[in-house]
Each structure stands twice: as structure tokens, then as C-alpha cells.
Amino acid sequence: MPKHQFQAEVNQLLTLIIHSLYSNTEIFLRELISNASDALDKLKYLTLTQEDFKGVPFAPRIDISFDTKDRTTLSISDTGIGMNDKDLEENLGTIARSGTKEFIQAMAADARKGAGLIGQFGVGFYSSFMVADTVEVLTRRIGEEKGWKWTSDGKGEYDIVEAPRDTSGTTVILHLNEAGREYADRWRVEEIIRKYSNHIAFPIHLHYTEKGEHGGTVEKDAQVNSALALWRRPKADLKEEDYKEFYKTLTHDTDDPLLWIHLSVEGALAYTTLFYIPSRAPFDLYRYDYQPGVKLYIKRVFITESEKELLPVYMRFVRGIIDSEDLPLNVSREILQKNRIMENIRTSSVRKILQELALLTKDKERYETFWNEFGRVLKEGVLQDFEHKEQLLELVRYKSTAMTGWTSLSEYRDRMQKDQKAIYYITGGRESGLRSSPLLETYKARGIEVLVMDDEIDDIVAGSIGKFMDVDLKAVNRSATADDLKTEEDTGRAAAIDPLIQKLKKSLGGLVKDVRASNRLSDSPSCIVVDEHDPTMQMQQIMKMMGNKDLPDVKPILEINPTHPIVTKLAAVSDEAVIDDMSRLLLEQALLVEGGELVDPAGFVKRLNRALEKSL
């Protein structure tokens, strides 16, 4: 049979794994045991739900053995669903996931991070080549007569040939390299199993030899894991380390979780949930085709981990288990989406997760870790989940002109001045640019705090909030917001420069929606804002990036500072050419400060040069 070529991405991945991850080689055994457990889960599901397989005996176990004498081979065998030749080619010759290139790039950039992602990305089998010169996979699919053997040295090619196997299941045989021989040892293998795989729900048996009482050697077969579904055990029986070990088994993450939530419900509806909040964001958190992190079990039978409806999209960072006593084993995707039982579990789970996050806010350092990793997706919930909007708003954090670090809307409200009319915020662009924006000048001068929202989603989210605890949220880059600050003195100043404003309107024509006297400026001569119902500059940019070609022609409102020397001197100028140049410069500099683009950069330079020439 001719040689098969690995998919190009597999070759790249193998090169990275073999040459970059030697510092964490023990993960190969965790990955192979996890794959064996998945194969047993699949067979168990078939024997319970498919008529053709209900008579098939199910004796689940994972067996690990090694060559004690020469320490050259290690085998991991399971009695699971098995594979045929087509399965071998699809599962071990390709990486059937989008985002593969990004994943490989991430591994190349940061080998430690790649080690943590390898199992999450579904390519854990290839970690075998860290410790083996050659890998063989002997397998037979349930219900089929033929067995097959896959062989590769990890250097670009693999063989698939027909091979005898008495029973269904899979055996992975590693021909260990020099670095891998430490794993042909009972104590080393047992240590790794207890570290990573103690809570695999099927028995793991270790085969080894030891000296007999009367000389010679005795073959031993010992179960080395607890083989209990951890989430079904009473919380009182579980230690912190138990939860952490199970998390790493479940997610293949190398870091400890930030938080876990274990809940058992009995009564009219019976179910158990165990949810984890990771300490760092999953690799595909912001991808449309992200992999869900919650597995569904029914009466301890694994059903699915690909169902995105188990939790809301904005909770896609959550990892864990849902185990129901009431759903039918053969539940379909369509039934899951409409099922009343599943909807009740989902609603209760969301409420519980939000409650635990609210408790986490009391530990500012840990909550800051959470917010830095997952704050943006939690903001999505404000837009998506009207039922839990109030709880989500209590969890949202923003930066502020009044302090360093993060603050909540509640904390801002408590700091408001006695006569302050709203919670003020600024959006668009980088934090440094927002903090130095002319739009903040009067707020700073009057000691009024403004929230600094530098995430591109903030423009949409903040605009959707409306009120928080009966207090309006207002964007300082909208025209009417500054009316809250207006005084009689401001009205008088505006009237004094009205003739200039009329000249500027005539000069700028259709470039602006309006020209107004500003009461939000103290140091700068001009700024731009948008009308109440127009999209902000940042929103316009987002819509363009999304391919929206039918955007309305949104014009800014130019505000000028009545007390600024440039403005007061310009008010006395009668030369129309100078007024034309200065009006355009006032608009263009305001656009640049707010991160906008100049329509005519060359014209801007010419106007600036003329102004500089006259000033010298």
C-alpha cells in the first residue's frame, strides 16, 4: 500500500511539537488517555441509544503497559469504539479544524502557551512524537470485521495497512526515543495518571512486573485511578486539588482555574453542574467557530460537547459539565434547543455563574484577572441577555479619569457630585488618546469624573444601557451632553461670537452639520462631536470594516471655544481667505485629535504652511 502524506499543517505542527515542547513531555500520556476515554464515551452512547449496538457488551477499561526490561515501548489500549482505515486517515492524517494556521503561529511564537493549547485544539495525539521515534495504532471499529494498523515516524508520511485484531478498540504503541524511556517505568506512569487522569470515568489499569515473595517475577494488573465521575461526588468529599486536577483533565489546560462552581439540584428537576472559569482566555475566544467548553451528560452518559446552546454565547469562556437525570439519552440538537428541561437548566446555570462572579468582585485582584481576560465577552451579554442585564451591569468594569485601574458603575455612582445629572463616558480609540481628548477639558476643570471606554465594543454597549440605577449614561462626544454643564456665562459668550460662527458655517458649507459655541472646552480652540442620533466616528469605522457600503454621509458638528485666543482673534478678521483657511484648520485639527482621517491631507499642509508663514 502506498505511503500517505500528512496534511501540510500536521507537518508544521509535528515539527513544533518535537522541537519546542520537550520541557513538558509528560502531557503525551494525558492526551492519549483522554483520547481513549473519548472512544469509550462514544461506544457507551451507541450501546444505550442505537438498536444495532444495544446487544454489544460494554466492558470499559484503559490498559497501559510497557517493556520493563529494555524500556523501549509503551502501550495504551482501550475497549472503545475503535476506527477503520477511513477514520485513521481523517483523524490522524489531518487537522479538521478551522483556525489551524493561527494555532500553529501561536505555538511558534510561544512554546509554553502552545503546550497548554495542544489538547484544547484537538491535536493531542501528535504529542506522542515528543517521546517516540515511531508510533503504531492498532485498531478495529465496533461492528466491523477488519482491523487496521497506522504507522508513522512523524517525518511527513504514514502507512495504513490491514492488520488482525480480535476485538474492537484501539491500542497505541509508542517506540520510545531516548528522552521517552523515563516513561517505561511504573512509578513515573502512575504519577502522571494520578496527576492528570485520576478522575477519568473509566478504570485505568497499569500492567507491570515485580519481584515475587519466593523469587522470580509476578505480573501485576492494578487499577490506578478512582474512575468516579467527580461532579457526582459530594462536595464535602472533594478537596481543592481534586477540582484542579479534574479541570486539567477536562480542558487540557496547564494552568489552575480561577474559579469553580459545583451545584447539585434535586426535586422536580434533577441535575448536577460543575463549571470552571479559566485563569486565561481560550485560544479561540473571539472566533466565530469557537469550540464550546461545556459537556452535556445524561445520567453520567456523555452526549455532546459541540452544542453551543448549552450556555449563552457570551459565556463561551466557561468550561465544565452539565449532567441531567431527566433528558432522554437520544436527545437531538433540535430537541436540546427547544427542550423545557434544558432551558430551565440553562437559565439556572447562568444565574448561578453570575452570582459567583458577583462574589468574586469582592476579591479585587482575582476579579481584575477575570476582567482582563473575559471582560469584553461579558459586555456582549449586556447586549444579548436582557433578563440578566442588571446583574451584568454590576459586573462590568471601566477605566476612569478619576483613578487608575478599573471601576464599576456602582462605584462611579457613589462618587458623583451632588448636582451631577448623569454618568458621563467617552468612547473611541486608544486610552491615551481618550484621556487627552479636548472633550474632557471642562469635565476635568469642574472635577467631574468621566468613564474612559477604549474597547471598540463599548460604543455599542454603553449606548444600549440607557440608565443605570435611574441615572442616565451620556457620551461626552455627543452634542447635547454638554448642555448639562451650560451656565448663563456660557450663553453670553456664545452670543458674542455668533457673527464668527455664521462666517464659519458659510466657509465650511457641507463639510459639517453645524458650527456651535462650545462650553466643554477650556484649553483647546475646537472639537468635533456628533448629533444625538448619528453614529460616532468609531461606529462608522466599525461599520465600514464589516463591509457596510451603504453608510449615510454623517457630518460632524464643529464646536469652537469662545475664550480661546485663536477664536477671539479670528472673530476680528474680515479677510475671507484667512477665515476659509482657519475654519478648515480648526475642523481638521479637531478631526485628527479624535482619530479621524483628513479628506484632503495635501490641502491641510498648504493651509498650515500659510498660517505659519503669516505668524512669522
C-alpha positions as CSV (number, residue, x, y, z in Angstrom):
1,M,0.0,0.0,0.0
2,P,1.5,3.4,-0.9
3,K,2.6,5.9,1.7
4,H,0.2,8.6,2.8
5,Q,1.3,12.2,3.2
6,F,0.4,14.2,6.3
7,Q,-1.6,17.4,5.7
8,A,0.8,20.3,5.5
9,E,-0.4,21.7,8.8
10,V,0.3,18.4,10.5
11,N,3.9,18.5,9.3
12,Q,4.3,22.0,10.7
13,L,2.6,21.0,14.0
14,L,4.9,17.9,14.4
15,T,8.0,20.0,13.8
16,L,6.9,22.5,16.5
17,I,5.9,19.7,19.0
18,I,9.0,17.7,18.5
19,H,11.5,20.6,18.7
20,S,9.7,23.1,21.0
21,L,7.8,21.3,23.8
22,Y,10.4,18.9,25.4
23,S,10.0,20.8,28.7
24,N,6.6,19.3,29.1
25,T,6.8,15.9,27.5
26,E,4.6,14.1,30.1
27,I,1.5,15.6,28.6
28,F,1.5,13.0,25.9
29,L,0.2,10.4,28.3
30,R,-2.6,12.7,29.5
31,E,-3.6,13.2,25.8
32,L,-3.6,9.5,24.9
33,I,-5.6,8.6,28.0
34,S,-8.1,11.4,27.2
35,N,-8.5,10.1,23.6
36,A,-9.1,6.5,25.0
37,S,-11.7,7.9,27.4
38,D,-13.5,9.7,24.4
39,A,-13.6,6.4,22.5
40,L,-15.2,4.7,25.5
41,D,-17.7,7.5,25.8
42,K,-18.7,7.1,22.2
43,L,-19.2,3.4,22.4
44,K,-21.2,3.7,25.7
45,Y,-23.5,6.2,24.0
46,L,-24.1,3.8,21.0
47,T,-24.9,0.8,23.2
48,L,-27.5,2.8,25.0
49,T,-29.2,4.7,22.1
50,Q,-28.7,2.7,18.9
51,E,-30.7,-0.5,18.3
52,D,-27.8,-2.2,16.3
53,F,-25.5,-1.8,19.3
54,K,-27.7,-2.4,22.3
55,G,-26.6,-6.1,22.4
56,V,-22.9,-5.3,22.3
57,P,-21.2,-6.0,25.6
58,F,-19.6,-2.9,27.1
59,A,-16.7,-3.6,29.4
60,P,-14.9,-0.2,29.5
61,R,-11.3,-0.1,30.5
62,I,-8.0,1.5,29.6
63,D,-4.8,-0.6,29.9
64,I,-1.3,0.7,30.0
65,S,1.8,-1.5,29.7
66,F,5.5,-1.1,28.9
67,D,8.6,-3.0,28.2
68,T,10.2,-3.2,31.7
69,K,13.5,-4.8,30.5
70,D,14.6,-2.7,27.6
71,R,12.3,0.3,28.3
72,T,11.7,0.8,24.6
73,T,7.9,0.5,24.2
74,L,4.8,1.9,26.0
75,S,1.2,0.9,25.0
76,I,-2.1,2.5,25.8
77,S,-5.1,0.3,24.9
78,D,-8.9,0.9,25.2
79,T,-12.1,-1.2,24.6
80,G,-13.8,1.7,22.9
81,I,-15.4,2.4,19.6
82,G,-12.3,1.9,17.5
83,M,-11.5,3.1,14.0
84,N,-11.4,1.8,10.4
85,D,-9.0,2.9,7.7
86,K,-11.1,5.9,6.7
87,D,-11.2,7.1,10.4
88,L,-7.5,6.7,10.7
89,E,-6.8,8.9,7.7
90,E,-9.3,11.5,8.8
91,N,-8.3,11.6,12.4
92,L,-4.5,11.0,12.3
93,G,-3.6,12.4,8.9
94,T,-5.3,15.8,9.0
95,I,-6.4,18.5,11.4
96,A,-10.0,19.1,10.6
97,R,-10.4,22.4,12.3
98,S,-10.5,26.0,11.1
99,G,-8.0,28.3,12.7
100,T,-5.2,25.7,12.4
101,K,-2.8,28.2,10.9
102,E,-3.4,30.7,13.7
103,F,-2.9,27.9,16.3
104,I,0.4,26.9,14.8
105,Q,1.5,30.5,14.7
106,A,0.6,30.9,18.4
107,M,2.7,27.8,19.2
108,A,5.6,29.0,17.2
109,A,5.5,32.4,19.0
110,D,5.2,30.9,22.5
111,A,6.0,27.3,23.0
112,R,4.8,27.3,26.6
113,K,1.4,28.6,25.6
114,G,1.3,26.1,22.8
115,A,1.8,23.3,25.3
116,G,-1.3,24.4,27.1
117,L,-3.3,24.7,23.9
118,I,-2.4,21.4,22.2
119,G,-5.1,19.3,23.9
120,Q,-7.6,22.1,23.7
121,F,-7.1,22.2,20.0
122,G,-7.8,18.5,19.5
123,V,-4.3,17.5,18.3
124,G,-3.1,15.8,21.4
125,F,-2.3,12.5,19.7
126,Y,0.7,14.1,17.9
127,S,2.3,14.9,21.3
128,S,3.3,11.2,21.1
129,F,6.2,12.1,18.8
130,M,7.9,14.0,21.6
131,V,8.8,10.7,23.3
132,A,8.6,8.2,20.4
133,D,10.6,7.6,17.3
134,T,7.8,5.6,15.8
135,V,4.1,5.3,16.7
136,E,1.8,2.5,15.8
137,V,-2.0,2.5,16.2
138,L,-3.7,-0.9,16.0
139,T,-7.5,-0.6,15.9
140,R,-10.8,-2.1,14.9
141,R,-14.1,-0.3,14.7
142,I,-17.1,-1.7,16.5
143,G,-19.4,-3.8,14.2
144,E,-16.7,-4.3,11.6
145,E,-14.5,-7.4,10.9
146,K,-11.3,-5.9,9.7
147,G,-8.6,-4.4,11.9
148,W,-6.1,-1.7,10.7
149,K,-2.6,-0.5,11.7
150,W,-1.4,3.1,11.3
151,T,2.3,3.6,11.5
152,S,4.5,6.8,11.3
153,D,7.8,8.2,12.4
154,G,6.3,11.7,12.4
155,K,8.5,12.8,9.5
156,G,5.9,13.6,6.8
157,E,4.4,10.2,5.9
158,Y,2.3,7.4,7.4
159,D,1.2,3.9,6.5
160,I,-2.3,2.3,6.9
161,V,-2.4,-1.4,6.4
162,E,-5.0,-4.1,7.2
163,A,-3.9,-5.9,10.4
164,P,-5.6,-8.6,12.6
165,R,-7.2,-7.5,15.9
166,D,-9.5,-9.8,17.9
167,T,-11.7,-7.2,19.5
168,S,-12.9,-3.6,18.8
169,G,-11.0,-0.8,20.4
170,T,-7.6,0.9,19.9
171,T,-4.0,0.3,21.0
172,V,-1.4,3.0,20.6
173,I,2.2,1.6,20.7
174,L,5.0,4.0,21.3
175,H,8.5,3.0,20.3
176,L,10.3,5.3,22.8
177,N,13.2,7.5,22.0
178,E,16.0,8.3,24.4
179,A,14.0,11.1,26.1
180,G,10.9,8.9,26.3
181,R,12.4,6.0,28.2
182,E,11.7,7.5,31.5
183,Y,8.1,6.7,30.9
184,A,8.7,3.0,30.7
185,D,8.5,3.0,34.5
186,R,5.7,2.0,36.8
187,W,6.1,4.9,39.3
188,R,6.5,7.6,36.7
189,V,3.4,6.5,34.7
190,E,1.4,6.1,37.9
191,E,2.4,9.6,39.0
192,I,1.2,11.1,35.7
193,I,-2.1,9.2,35.8
194,R,-2.8,10.4,39.3
195,K,-1.8,14.0,38.4
196,Y,-3.8,14.3,35.2
197,S,-6.3,11.4,34.8
198,N,-7.4,10.3,38.2
199,H,-10.9,11.4,37.5
200,I,-11.3,9.8,34.1
201,A,-14.7,8.0,34.5
202,F,-13.4,4.6,33.3
203,P,-10.9,2.3,35.0
204,I,-7.2,2.7,34.0
205,H,-5.2,-0.4,34.6
206,L,-1.4,-0.4,34.8
207,H,0.4,-3.6,33.9
208,Y,3.9,-4.2,35.4
209,T,6.1,-6.9,36.9
210,E,7.5,-7.0,40.4
211,K,9.5,-9.5,42.5
212,G,7.5,-12.4,43.9
213,E,7.7,-13.5,47.6
214,H,9.6,-16.6,46.6
215,G,11.8,-15.2,43.9
216,G,11.1,-14.6,40.3
217,T,8.7,-12.0,39.0
218,V,5.0,-11.6,39.2
219,E,2.7,-9.9,36.6
220,K,0.6,-7.3,38.1
221,D,-2.6,-5.6,36.9
222,A,-3.6,-2.7,39.2
223,Q,-6.3,0.0,38.7
224,V,-4.6,3.3,39.4
225,N,-7.4,5.9,39.1
226,S,-10.6,6.5,41.0
227,A,-12.8,6.1,37.9
228,L,-15.6,8.1,39.5
229,A,-17.4,11.0,37.9
230,L,-16.1,13.7,40.1
231,W,-19.0,16.0,39.6
232,R,-21.3,13.3,41.1
233,R,-19.4,13.1,44.4
234,P,-20.5,15.2,47.4
235,K,-18.7,18.5,47.6
236,A,-17.7,17.7,51.2
237,D,-15.6,14.7,49.9
238,L,-13.7,16.8,47.5
239,K,-10.5,18.8,48.1
240,E,-9.2,21.8,46.2
241,E,-6.7,19.7,44.4
242,D,-9.4,17.3,43.2
243,Y,-11.2,20.1,41.4
244,K,-7.9,21.5,39.9
245,E,-6.9,18.0,38.6
246,F,-10.3,17.4,37.1
247,Y,-10.2,20.8,35.4
248,K,-6.9,19.9,33.8
249,T,-8.2,16.6,32.7
250,L,-11.4,18.1,31.3
251,T,-9.8,21.1,29.5
252,H,-6.2,20.1,28.9
253,D,-5.2,23.4,30.4
254,T,-1.9,23.5,32.2
255,D,-2.9,26.4,34.5
256,D,-5.2,26.2,37.5
257,P,-8.7,27.5,37.1
258,L,-9.6,30.9,38.5
259,L,-12.9,29.7,40.0
260,W,-15.2,26.6,40.0
261,I,-18.9,26.3,40.7
262,H,-20.3,22.9,41.8
263,L,-24.0,22.5,42.1
264,S,-26.4,19.6,42.6
265,V,-30.1,20.1,42.3
266,E,-32.8,17.6,43.3
267,G,-36.6,17.6,43.2
268,A,-38.9,18.2,40.2
269,L,-35.8,18.7,38.1
270,A,-32.6,16.8,39.0
271,Y,-29.2,17.7,37.6
272,T,-25.6,18.4,38.5
273,T,-23.3,21.1,37.1
274,L,-19.6,21.7,37.6
275,F,-18.4,24.9,35.9
276,Y,-14.9,26.3,35.7
277,I,-13.7,29.8,34.9
278,P,-10.2,29.6,33.4
279,S,-7.5,31.9,34.5
280,R,-6.7,32.8,30.9
281,A,-8.8,33.1,27.8
282,P,-9.2,30.1,25.4
283,F,-7.3,30.3,22.1
284,D,-10.5,30.7,20.0
285,L,-12.5,33.0,22.4
286,Y,-13.1,35.6,19.7
287,R,-13.5,33.3,16.7
288,Y,-17.0,32.7,15.2
289,D,-16.3,29.0,15.1
290,Y,-15.1,28.8,18.8
291,Q,-15.3,25.4,20.4
292,P,-17.8,25.2,23.3
293,G,-16.3,24.3,26.7
294,V,-19.3,22.7,28.4
295,K,-20.0,18.9,28.0
296,L,-23.5,17.5,28.3
297,Y,-24.1,14.2,30.1
298,I,-27.3,12.5,30.7
299,K,-27.3,10.1,33.7
300,R,-23.5,10.1,33.5
301,V,-23.5,9.2,29.8
302,F,-21.6,11.6,27.6
303,I,-23.8,13.2,24.9
304,T,-22.1,16.2,23.4
305,E,-19.5,18.9,23.8
306,S,-20.2,20.7,20.5
307,E,-23.6,22.2,21.4
308,K,-23.2,26.0,21.7
309,E,-26.7,26.4,23.1
310,L,-25.9,24.8,26.5
311,L,-24.9,28.3,27.7
312,P,-25.3,31.8,26.2
313,V,-22.7,32.8,23.6
314,Y,-21.3,35.5,26.0
315,M,-20.4,32.7,28.4
316,R,-18.3,30.8,25.9
317,F,-15.3,31.1,28.2
318,V,-17.0,28.8,30.8
319,R,-15.7,25.2,30.9
320,G,-17.4,22.3,32.7
321,I,-20.1,19.6,32.9
322,I,-23.9,19.5,32.8
323,D,-25.3,16.1,33.9
324,S,-29.1,15.8,33.7
325,E,-31.3,13.0,35.1
326,D,-34.4,13.9,33.1
327,L,-33.4,14.4,29.5
328,P,-33.7,11.4,27.1
329,L,-30.4,9.7,26.1
330,N,-31.1,10.1,22.4
331,V,-31.8,13.8,22.6
332,S,-31.2,15.6,19.3
333,R,-29.8,19.0,18.7
334,E,-33.2,20.3,17.7
335,I,-34.8,18.9,20.9
336,L,-32.0,20.5,23.0
337,Q,-32.7,23.9,21.6
338,K,-36.4,23.8,22.4
339,N,-36.5,21.5,25.4
340,R,-38.1,23.0,28.6
341,I,-35.8,21.0,30.9
342,M,-32.7,22.1,29.1
343,E,-33.9,25.7,29.1
344,N,-34.5,25.6,32.9
345,I,-31.0,24.2,33.5
346,R,-29.5,26.8,31.2
347,T,-31.3,29.7,33.0
348,S,-30.4,28.4,36.4
349,S,-26.8,27.9,35.4
350,V,-26.5,31.4,34.0
351,R,-27.9,32.9,37.2
352,K,-25.6,30.8,39.4
353,I,-22.5,31.8,37.3
354,L,-23.4,35.5,37.5
355,Q,-23.9,35.1,41.3
356,E,-20.5,33.6,41.8
357,L,-18.9,36.3,39.6
358,A,-20.6,38.9,41.8
359,L,-19.0,37.3,44.9
360,L,-15.6,37.2,43.1
361,T,-15.8,41.0,42.7
362,K,-15.1,41.3,46.4
363,D,-11.6,40.0,45.7
364,K,-10.4,42.9,43.5
365,E,-7.2,41.3,42.4
366,R,-8.8,38.0,41.3
367,Y,-11.7,39.8,39.7
368,E,-9.3,42.0,37.8
369,T,-7.6,38.9,36.4
370,F,-11.0,37.7,35.3
371,W,-12.0,41.0,33.8
372,N,-8.7,41.4,31.8
373,E,-9.3,38.0,30.2
374,F,-13.1,37.9,29.8
375,G,-14.5,41.4,30.3
376,R,-15.1,42.0,26.6
377,V,-17.3,38.9,26.2
378,L,-19.2,39.7,29.3
379,K,-20.0,43.1,27.8
380,E,-21.6,41.2,24.9
381,G,-24.1,39.8,27.5
382,V,-25.3,43.4,28.2
383,L,-26.5,43.4,24.6
384,Q,-27.7,39.8,24.4
385,D,-29.2,38.9,27.7
386,F,-32.0,41.4,28.7
387,E,-33.2,39.0,31.5
388,H,-29.8,39.3,33.4
389,K,-28.9,42.8,32.3
390,E,-28.9,44.3,35.8
391,Q,-26.6,41.6,37.2
392,L,-24.3,42.0,34.2
393,L,-24.1,45.8,34.7
394,E,-22.9,45.2,38.3
395,L,-20.1,43.1,36.9
396,V,-18.9,45.5,34.1
397,R,-15.8,47.5,34.7
398,Y,-14.4,50.6,33.1
399,K,-11.4,52.9,33.3
400,S,-11.9,56.4,34.6
401,T,-10.5,59.9,34.7
402,A,-10.8,59.9,38.5
403,M,-8.5,56.9,39.2
404,T,-6.1,54.3,37.8
405,G,-7.3,50.7,37.3
406,W,-10.9,49.6,36.9
407,T,-14.1,50.9,38.4
408,S,-17.7,49.7,38.4
409,L,-20.8,51.7,37.5
410,S,-22.0,51.5,41.2
411,E,-18.7,52.9,42.4
412,Y,-18.9,55.7,39.9
413,R,-22.5,56.5,41.0
414,D,-21.3,56.7,44.6
415,R,-18.7,59.2,43.7
416,M,-21.0,61.5,41.7
417,Q,-21.2,65.2,42.6
418,K,-24.3,66.3,44.4
419,D,-25.8,68.1,41.5
420,Q,-24.4,65.9,38.7
421,K,-27.0,64.9,36.2
422,A,-25.6,61.8,34.5
423,I,-22.8,59.1,34.3
424,Y,-20.5,60.5,31.7
425,Y,-18.3,58.5,29.4
426,I,-16.0,58.8,26.3
427,T,-15.5,56.2,23.6
428,G,-13.3,55.7,20.6
429,G,-9.7,54.9,20.1
430,R,-6.8,54.3,22.5
431,E,-7.0,55.0,26.2
432,S,-4.1,57.6,26.0
433,G,-5.9,59.5,23.2
434,L,-9.2,59.5,25.1
435,R,-7.6,60.8,28.3
436,S,-6.1,63.7,26.4
437,S,-9.2,64.5,24.4
438,P,-10.4,68.2,24.3
439,L,-13.9,66.8,25.0
440,L,-12.8,66.2,28.7
441,E,-11.4,69.7,29.4
442,T,-14.4,71.2,31.2
443,Y,-15.2,68.0,33.0
444,K,-11.7,67.9,34.4
445,A,-11.8,71.5,35.3
446,R,-15.0,71.0,37.3
447,G,-13.9,67.8,38.9
448,I,-16.5,65.6,37.1
449,E,-15.5,62.0,36.5
450,V,-15.7,60.5,33.0
451,L,-15.5,56.8,32.2
452,V,-12.9,56.0,29.6
453,M,-14.1,53.3,27.3
454,D,-11.3,52.2,24.9
455,D,-12.8,48.9,23.8
456,E,-14.4,49.1,20.3
457,I,-17.5,47.3,21.6
458,D,-18.0,50.0,24.2
459,D,-19.6,52.4,21.8
460,I,-22.4,49.9,21.1
461,V,-22.7,48.5,24.7
462,A,-22.7,51.8,26.5
463,G,-25.3,53.3,24.1
464,S,-27.6,50.3,24.8
465,I,-27.5,50.7,28.6
466,G,-29.6,53.9,28.8
467,K,-29.8,54.1,32.6
468,F,-28.0,52.6,35.5
469,M,-29.9,52.7,38.8
470,D,-32.1,55.5,37.4
471,V,-29.1,57.6,36.3
472,D,-28.6,58.3,32.6
473,L,-25.4,57.4,30.8
474,K,-24.3,60.1,28.4
475,A,-21.4,60.2,25.9
476,V,-19.4,63.4,26.1
477,N,-18.8,63.2,22.3
478,R,-22.5,63.8,21.6
479,S,-23.7,67.3,21.0
480,A,-26.4,67.6,23.7
481,T,-24.4,66.1,26.6
482,A,-22.6,69.4,27.3
483,D,-26.0,71.1,27.9
484,D,-25.8,69.7,31.4
485,L,-22.8,72.0,32.1
486,K,-24.2,75.1,30.5
487,T,-24.2,78.4,32.5
488,E,-25.5,81.8,31.9
489,E,-21.9,82.9,31.3
490,D,-21.6,80.3,28.5
491,T,-24.8,81.6,26.9
492,G,-23.3,85.1,26.8
493,R,-20.0,84.0,25.3
494,A,-21.9,82.1,22.6
495,A,-23.9,85.2,21.7
496,A,-20.7,87.3,21.5
497,I,-19.1,85.1,18.8
498,D,-22.3,84.4,16.8
499,P,-21.1,86.5,13.9
500,L,-18.0,84.4,13.7
501,I,-20.0,81.2,13.8
502,Q,-22.1,82.4,10.9
503,K,-18.9,83.0,8.9
504,L,-17.5,79.6,9.7
505,K,-20.8,77.9,8.7
506,K,-20.6,79.7,5.4
507,S,-17.0,78.8,4.9
508,L,-17.3,75.1,5.8
509,G,-20.5,74.6,4.0
510,G,-21.4,70.9,3.6
511,L,-18.3,69.7,5.5
512,V,-20.1,69.9,8.8
513,K,-23.6,69.5,10.1
514,D,-23.3,72.6,12.3
515,V,-20.9,75.0,14.0
516,R,-21.6,75.9,17.6
517,A,-20.0,77.7,20.5
518,S,-18.7,75.1,23.0
519,N,-19.0,75.1,26.8
520,R,-17.0,71.8,27.1
521,L,-13.6,73.3,26.0
522,S,-11.2,75.3,28.2
523,D,-7.7,74.8,26.6
524,S,-8.3,73.8,23.0
525,P,-9.7,76.0,20.3
526,S,-12.1,73.4,18.8
527,C,-13.5,69.9,18.9
528,I,-15.9,67.8,17.0
529,V,-19.0,65.9,18.3
530,V,-21.8,64.0,16.7
531,D,-25.6,64.7,16.8
532,E,-27.6,62.7,19.2
533,H,-28.8,60.1,16.7
534,D,-25.8,59.9,14.4
535,P,-23.2,57.1,14.7
536,T,-20.0,58.1,16.3
537,M,-16.7,58.2,14.3
538,Q,-15.7,54.9,15.8
539,M,-19.0,53.3,15.0
540,Q,-18.7,54.5,11.4
541,Q,-15.3,52.8,11.2
542,I,-16.6,49.5,12.6
543,M,-19.5,49.5,10.1
544,K,-17.0,50.1,7.2
545,M,-14.9,47.2,8.5
546,M,-18.0,45.0,8.5
547,G,-18.4,45.7,4.8
548,N,-21.3,48.1,5.1
549,K,-21.1,50.1,1.8
550,D,-24.4,52.0,2.2
551,L,-23.4,54.2,5.1
552,P,-25.1,57.5,5.3
553,D,-22.9,60.6,4.9
554,V,-22.5,61.5,8.6
555,K,-21.1,65.0,9.1
556,P,-19.6,66.1,12.4
557,I,-20.6,69.2,14.5
558,L,-17.7,71.6,15.0
559,E,-17.6,73.3,18.3
560,I,-15.3,76.3,18.9
561,N,-14.1,77.7,22.2
562,P,-15.3,81.3,22.7
563,T,-12.5,82.2,25.1
564,H,-9.5,80.7,23.1
565,P,-7.1,83.3,21.7
566,I,-7.3,81.8,18.2
567,V,-11.1,82.2,18.2
568,T,-11.2,85.7,19.7
569,K,-8.6,86.9,17.2
570,L,-10.4,85.2,14.3
571,A,-13.6,87.0,15.3
572,A,-11.9,90.3,14.4
573,V,-10.7,89.1,11.0
574,S,-12.5,90.2,7.8
575,D,-10.3,88.6,5.2
576,E,-12.4,85.8,3.7
577,A,-9.4,83.8,2.5
578,V,-7.9,83.8,6.1
579,I,-11.3,82.8,7.5
580,D,-11.6,79.9,5.0
581,D,-8.1,78.6,5.9
582,M,-8.6,78.9,9.7
583,S,-12.1,77.4,9.6
584,R,-10.7,74.3,7.8
585,L,-7.7,74.1,10.2
586,L,-10.0,74.3,13.2
587,L,-12.0,71.4,11.8
588,E,-9.1,69.3,10.6
589,Q,-7.1,69.6,13.9
590,A,-10.2,68.5,15.8
591,L,-10.7,65.5,13.4
592,L,-7.0,64.5,13.9
593,V,-7.3,64.7,17.7
594,E,-10.3,62.4,17.7
595,G,-8.6,59.9,15.4
596,G,-10.4,60.8,12.2
597,E,-9.0,60.9,8.7
598,L,-8.4,64.0,6.6
599,V,-10.2,64.1,3.3
600,D,-7.5,66.4,1.8
601,P,-4.1,66.0,3.6
602,A,-2.3,68.0,0.9
603,G,-4.7,70.9,1.3
604,F,-4.3,70.7,5.1
605,V,-0.5,71.0,4.8
606,K,-0.8,74.0,2.4
607,R,-3.3,75.8,4.8
608,L,-1.0,75.1,7.8
609,N,2.0,76.4,5.9
610,R,0.2,79.7,5.0
611,A,-0.8,80.1,8.7
612,L,2.8,79.5,9.8
613,E,4.1,82.0,7.2
614,K,1.8,84.7,8.5
615,S,2.7,84.1,12.1
616,L,6.4,84.6,11.5
